Amino acid sequence: MLRALGIAYFMFFFCMYITTVANAYIDPAMTAMMTQIIAAAFISVGVVFGVFRRKIIFFFKNIGIKHTKRKIEKQNVQKKSGT
């Protein structure tokens, strides 16, 4: 995923570098449309995070619990083999 983000970052700036100047007019309706698109993207990310929040929290808690259980089991094995 990190590699994909790096490639997207590179491509964005590469495309910005090779573009030429365009004497174009940005219509007020276009700015309103772009604002709506950006707002929709942020709202969508928020909704997805809100819907999957419990699953995300449980996933990270579960990783911690598994790590702690393994650590305790390792200590118990060491105690049994040491006595």
URWOBEL-V925895 format. One line per field, one symbol per residue. psi: psi as a letter, one per 30 degrees, with the letter a starting at -180 (. if undefined). burial: # if it has 9 or more other ideal C-beta (glycine too) atoms within 8 Angstrom, else .. A space follows every 50 residues. Layout:
psi: ???
burial: ???
This chain:
psi: eeeeeeeeeeeefeeeefllkkilkjkeeeeeeeeeeeeeeeeeeeeeee egeeeeeeeeeeeeeeeeeeeeeeeeeeeeff.
burial: ..............................#.................#. .....#...........................
